Structures are given as C-alpha cells and as structure tokens.
C-alpha cells in the first residue's frame, strides 16, 4: 500500500523558511537514506537567499549545506498501528550541522555588512509528512555550540530556530 511504503533512498527538492532568518531562505536538494529503521541521515545543499523587506533592495546569495542524523521516535508505533508512514512520515529528533558560506553574490549591500559564513549545530524536534510527491516538514530546536572541548566546555545552548519546509520528491 502506497501510504505505508518507506523507500531506503529519497531525493527531494525544497524551500525552507527559518526564523530567525540569519541562515537566509535555503532552496535545497536533499538525499535521505535509511540507516536502519527508525534512523536516517539527510544531507542537502543549495543556494540560500537573504534580502530585506525595506526599499533598499539589499540581496545576498550564499551557499548552504546541511547534514542531519534523525531518529523517528514514533515510526515503529505508527507502523504497528497501520498509520501512514510514507517515506518516514513521522515525528523525529535530530542533530543537524548546517554550513552557510560567505556571500557569493551581493546586490545593494557591501561585503562588510553581508552575513558571514558560519557553521552551526542544532538539536531539532520535527515532524515530516509526504503527500504523494509533496513534502512538508516542521521543526524547531536550540542551537548547540561546542566551546573548547579540551577544557571541558563542551555544550552551550543558545539561539533557537523554527522552520517550515515545502517541497516535492524528485525520485525514490
């Protein structure tokens, strides 16, 4: 039955709105690979767009990449209850590393005022759902910043992000 199918390899294209928007608005191509039910790894890359809502017309184009290890904590329960689980349509807990490059292209903004490249780690709680070829993902979580590990300062929770992703499945 289609709603119960979970493919081992899923390729998607999607647009993500993240608040706060300091990583821009990524348009990504991603690959999700089942490691072993209920665990997957998701990698994605593509451009990230940043702009202003005022009339200055500022625009930045950056490169964006992310890797995420997901644990679908209710997947096995959903399978047992014969609920829809199409390509990991379930709730998850994940650790995500995201990389934002320095600006690739700028319009009406100087490079000194543009967002700098950065790497960030997030602990996410999310839910994803696939509707035929359509894809929806909602997530939120704190940023985890690793300080000096040699001195024992290893996790400082700061920042917080929330996002919504709209996309479609390219092929399975």
NUFIKOL-366060 format. One line per 3 residues: number of its first residue (from 1); their letters; for each residue x, z, y of N, C-alpha, C. Coordinates in pm, whole numbers, plus 50000, padded with zeros to 5 digits. Example, Ala and Ser with C-alpha at 12.3 -4.5 7.8 and 13.67 -1.06 7.14 Angstrom:
% residues 2
1> AS> 51319 50780 49431 51230 50780 49550 51320 50780 49670 ~ 51285 50708 49775 51367 50714 49894 51290 50787 50003
% end
This chain:
% residues 172
1> XXX> 50084 50000 49882 50000 50000 50000 50089 50000 50125 ~ 50060 49914 50220 50143 49892 50339 50170 50020 50418 ~ 50071 50106 50438 50087 50226 50520 50176 50330 50453
4> XXX> 50205 50312 50324 50288 50408 50251 50430 50357 50229 ~ 50458 50232 50268 50589 50172 50244 50695 50231 50337 ~ 50809 50263 50278 50925 50306 50357 51041 50217 50316
7> XXX> 51084 50132 50407 51197 50044 50381 51328 50120 50403 ~ 51431 50084 50329 51560 50152 50344 51633 50107 50470 ~ 51605 49987 50519 51669 49930 50636 51562 49878 50730
10> XXX> 51561 49926 50855 51462 49881 50952 51535 49846 51082 ~ 51513 49725 51132 51570 49680 51258 51458 49674 51361 ~ 51482 49734 51478 51380 49740 51583 51441 49701 51718
13> XXX> 51354 49660 51809 51388 49642 51950 51290 49728 52027 ~ 51341 49803 52127 51251 49892 52200 51303 49925 52339 ~ 51209 49971 52421 51235 50012 52559 51202 50160 52568
16> XXX> 51292 50239 52626 51274 50383 52634 51268 50430 52778 ~ 51173 50514 52808 51163 50582 52937 51206 50727 52914 ~ 51313 50769 52981 51366 50903 52964 51359 50977 53097
19> XXX> 51315 51104 53092 51311 51188 53211 51401 51307 53184 ~ 51496 51344 53268 51534 51272 53389 51600 51139 53354 ~ 51599 51046 53448 51645 50910 53419 51793 50889 53447
22> XXX> 51876 50992 53428 52018 50975 53455 52089 50887 53353 ~ 52023 50853 53243 52078 50755 53149 52013 50618 53170 ~ 51930 50607 53271 51863 50482 53300 51745 50459 53208
25> XXX> 51710 50333 53194 51597 50291 53112 51653 50194 53007 ~ 51693 50246 52891 51757 50161 52790 51662 50062 52722 ~ 51712 49942 52701 51648 49840 52620 51741 49821 52500
28> XXX> 51702 49874 52385 51794 49881 52273 51749 49799 52153 ~ 51848 49760 52075 51828 49703 51943 51883 49807 51848 ~ 51801 49850 51751 51843 49960 51665 51831 49926 51518
31> XXX> 51903 50006 51440 51903 49995 51295 51883 50135 51239 ~ 51778 50153 51159 51754 50282 51093 51777 50264 50944 ~ 51861 50349 50888 51899 50341 50747 51865 50472 50677
34> XXX> 51791 50461 50569 51762 50579 50488 51889 50622 50417 ~ 51923 50749 50433 52036 50805 50360 51985 50855 50226 ~ 51885 50940 50233 51812 50993 50119 51690 51060 50177
37> XXX> 51572 51028 50124 51451 51088 50180 51468 51239 50186 ~ 51443 51301 50297 51386 51258 50425 51489 51241 50537 ~ 51612 51195 50506 51719 51182 50606 51748 51037 50638
40> XXX> 51769 51007 50767 51809 50873 50808 51916 50884 50916 ~ 51980 50771 50940 52068 50758 51055 52017 50639 51135 ~ 52014 50655 51267 51966 50550 51357 52076 50520 51457
43> XXX> 52118 50394 51464 52217 50352 51564 52154 50244 51650 ~ 52187 50245 51777 52131 50146 51869 52226 50114 51982 ~ 52211 49996 52038 52294 49954 52151 52217 49852 52234
46> XXX> 52252 49847 52362 52190 49751 52452 52214 49789 52596 ~ 52154 49717 52688 52170 49747 52830 52080 49863 52874 ~ 52123 49931 52978 52042 50036 53040 52030 50003 53188
49> XXX> 51908 50008 53240 51881 49970 53378 51853 50094 53462 ~ 51908 50097 53581 51882 50206 53676 51848 50142 53811 ~ 51749 50196 53876 51711 50145 54007 51647 50255 54088
52> XXX> 51614 50222 54211 51549 50320 54297 51407 50276 54327 ~ 51323 50372 54357 51184 50339 54391 51166 50318 54541 ~ 51270 50344 54620 51259 50320 54763 51287 50172 54794
55> XXX> 51291 50136 54918 51302 49995 54956 51446 49945 54969 ~ 51544 50022 54925 51683 49979 54937 51720 49873 54834 ~ 51645 49863 54727 51672 49762 54625 51797 49791 54543
58> XXX> 51835 49917 54533 51952 49952 54453 51925 49927 54305 ~ 52024 49870 54237 52010 49839 54096 52145 49852 54028 ~ 52143 49911 53909 52264 49926 53829 52236 49879 53687
61> XXX> 52333 49816 53627 52325 49776 53487 52442 49841 53414 ~ 52410 49913 53307 52511 49983 53227 52494 49941 53082 ~ 52597 49966 53003 52587 49953 52858 52542 50089 52803
64> XXX> 52468 50088 52694 52419 50213 52635 52428 50201 52483 ~ 52470 50309 52419 52474 50314 52272 52437 50455 52228 ~ 52377 50465 52111 52344 50597 52059 52351 50596 51907
67> XXX> 52377 50713 51853 52374 50735 51708 52300 50865 51687 ~ 52212 50866 51588 52126 50982 51569 52110 51008 51419 ~ 52126 51132 51380 52101 51176 51243 51968 51248 51243
70> XXX> 51871 51199 51165 51735 51254 51166 51698 51317 51032 ~ 51625 51428 51046 51563 51495 50931 51413 51494 50956 ~ 51338 51420 50875 51192 51412 50886 51133 51529 50809
73> XXX> 51108 51637 50881 51072 51763 50816 50933 51764 50753 ~ 50845 51674 50789 50713 51672 50725 50689 51546 50643 ~ 50791 51468 50619 50775 51341 50546 50729 51363 50402
76> XXX> 50794 51451 50331 50759 51471 50190 50617 51527 50176 ~ 50579 51614 50270 50442 51667 50270 50341 51556 50296 ~ 50374 51466 50389 50284 51354 50420 50272 51260 50299
79> XXX> 50382 51239 50229 50379 51154 50109 50291 51218 50002 ~ 50310 51348 49981 50232 51420 49880 50082 51416 49912 ~ 50047 51427 50040 49906 51425 50082 49852 51284 50098
82> XXX> 49935 51183 50068 49900 51041 50075 49857 50999 50216 ~ 49929 51051 50316 49906 51010 50454 49999 50895 50488 ~ 49975 50831 50601 50057 50719 50645 50200 50766 50673
85> XXX> 50295 50695 50614 50437 50725 50635 50518 50598 50659 ~ 50451 50491 50698 50515 50360 50714 50647 50373 50789 ~ 50756 50337 50722 50891 50339 50780 50920 50467 50858
88> XXX> 50899 50578 50793 50928 50710 50848 50836 50746 50965 ~ 50708 50716 50951 50609 50760 51050 50584 50909 51024 ~ 50660 50992 51094 50656 51136 51071 50727 51208 51185
91> XXX> 50723 51341 51180 50793 51424 51279 50936 51446 51233 ~ 51027 51461 51330 51167 51477 51293 51240 51574 51384 ~ 51353 51620 51335 51450 51699 51410 51579 51619 51399
94> XXX> 51649 51600 51512 51769 51516 51507 51878 51567 51599 ~ 51998 51521 51570 52111 51539 51661 52150 51398 51703 ~ 52160 51377 51835 52184 51243 51890 52303 51245 51984
97> XXX> 52390 51149 51968 52500 51127 52059 52469 50999 52136 ~ 52472 51006 52269 52446 50886 52349 52564 50860 52441 ~ 52594 50734 52459 52706 50691 52543 52654 50595 52649
100> XXX> 52680 50628 52773 52644 50542 52886 52774 50491 52946 ~ 52789 50360 52957 52912 50304 53013 52910 50316 53165 ~ 53024 50290 53225 53028 50276 53370 52947 50153 53407
103> XXX> 52920 50132 53536 52837 50018 53576 52900 49883 53539 ~ 52819 49796 53484 52861 49661 53450 52828 49567 53566 ~ 52713 49591 53630 52671 49511 53745 52600 49603 53844
106> XXX> 52623 49577 53973 52563 49658 54081 52498 49566 54184 ~ 52386 49613 54242 52322 49541 54350 52281 49643 54457 ~ 52328 49624 54579 52296 49710 54694 52337 49856 54675
109> XXX> 52443 49879 54598 52494 50015 54578 52645 50004 54553 ~ 52719 50097 54607 52864 50094 54587 52900 50159 54454 ~ 53014 50125 54401 53056 50181 54272 53079 50332 54282
112> XXX> 53113 50382 54402 53131 50526 54420 52999 50602 54406 ~ 52888 50539 54443 52756 50603 54435 52682 50573 54305 ~ 52736 50485 54224 52671 50449 54097 52696 50558 53992
115> XXX> 52611 50561 53892 52627 50657 53782 52757 50628 53708 ~ 52824 50734 53672 52949 50721 53597 52917 50718 53448 ~ 53009 50663 53371 52993 50663 53226 53002 50805 53172
118> XXX> 52930 50832 53064 52934 50966 53007 52887 50963 52863 ~ 52926 51066 52791 52880 51088 52654 52800 51217 52655 ~ 52687 51217 52586 52601 51336 52581 52547 51355 52441
121> XXX> 52525 51480 52406 52469 51515 52276 52337 51589 52298 ~ 52236 51552 52220 52105 51615 52232 52055 51660 52095 ~ 51982 51769 52094 51908 51815 51978 51763 51778 52007
124> XXX> 51707 51687 51930 51573 51634 51958 51469 51679 51857 ~ 51350 51700 51906 51232 51717 51825 51145 51597 51860 ~ 51104 51520 51760 51030 51399 51791 50928 51362 51686
127> XXX> 50854 51261 51718 50758 51203 51625 50761 51052 51645 ~ 50764 50979 51535 50759 50833 51546 50647 50780 51459 ~ 50597 50666 51500 50484 50605 51429 50502 50454 51436
130> XXX> 50484 50389 51321 50486 50244 51319 50345 50194 51290 ~ 50297 50104 51374 50167 50040 51359 50193 49892 51332 ~ 50179 49851 51207 50214 49715 51166 50354 49683 51216
133> XXX> 50370 49599 51317 50503 49569 51371 50533 49650 51497 ~ 50434 49720 51552 50454 49801 51672 50519 49934 51639 ~ 50585 49993 51738 50661 50116 51717 50644 50207 51838
136> XXX> 50620 50335 51814 50607 50435 51918 50687 50558 51876 ~ 50761 50615 51971 50841 50734 51944 50833 50825 52066 ~ 50804 50952 52043 50805 51054 52149 50909 51158 52110
139> XXX> 50990 51204 52206 51092 51302 52174 51122 51391 52294 ~ 51178 51507 52266 51223 51598 52371 51330 51688 52311 ~ 51415 51739 52399 51518 51830 52349 51623 51866 52452
142> XXX> 51698 51972 52422 51805 52015 52511 51933 51938 52485 ~ 52017 51934 52590 52150 51877 52575 52244 51983 52522 ~ 52332 51944 52433 52432 52035 52378 52568 51988 52425
145> XXX> 52637 52072 52498 52768 52033 52550 52874 52116 52482 ~ 52968 52048 52420 53073 52115 52347 53191 52139 52440 ~ 53217 52265 52468 53328 52302 52554 53456 52305 52471
148> XXX> 53547 52388 52506 53676 52396 52439 53659 52461 52301 ~ 53661 52379 52197 53642 52431 52062 53757 52522 52018 ~ 53877 52493 52066 53993 52573 52026 53984 52716 52077
151> XXX> 53916 52736 52189 53899 52870 52245 53771 52938 52196 ~ 53697 52873 52110 53575 52930 52056 53452 52906 52140 ~ 53464 52829 52248 53349 52795 52332 53291 52666 52279
154> XXX> 53193 52677 52191 53151 52553 52131 53016 52499 52167 ~ 52917 52572 52198 52790 52508 52235 52732 52575 52358 ~ 52706 52494 52455 52639 52540 52576 52515 52452 52592
157> XXX> 52399 52513 52592 52275 52435 52605 52241 52424 52752 ~ 52235 52303 52798 52193 52275 52935 52127 52138 52935 ~ 52074 52101 53046 51998 51977 53056 51877 51984 52964
160> XXX> 51795 51890 52975 51677 51878 52890 51625 51738 52914 ~ 51584 51671 52811 51526 51539 52832 51399 51524 52749 ~ 51315 51434 52795 51192 51400 52726 51178 51248 52739
163> XXX> 51130 51185 52634 51122 51040 52640 51010 50984 52556 ~ 50979 50860 52589 50880 50783 52513 50938 50643 52493 ~ 50921 50593 52372 50977 50464 52334 50865 50373 52285
166> XXX> 50866 50250 52334 50774 50146 52289 50856 50031 52235 ~ 50818 49979 52120 50895 49868 52066 50824 49800 51952 ~ 50902 49720 51880 50848 49650 51765 50957 49632 51660
169> XXX> 50914 49612 51539 51004 49591 51426 51047 49446 51425 ~ 51178 49423 51422 51230 49286 51415 51223 49236 51271 ~ 51280 49315 51179 51268 49283 51037 51307 49404 50955
172> X> 51261 49404 50829 51280 49516 50738 51353 49468 50615
% end
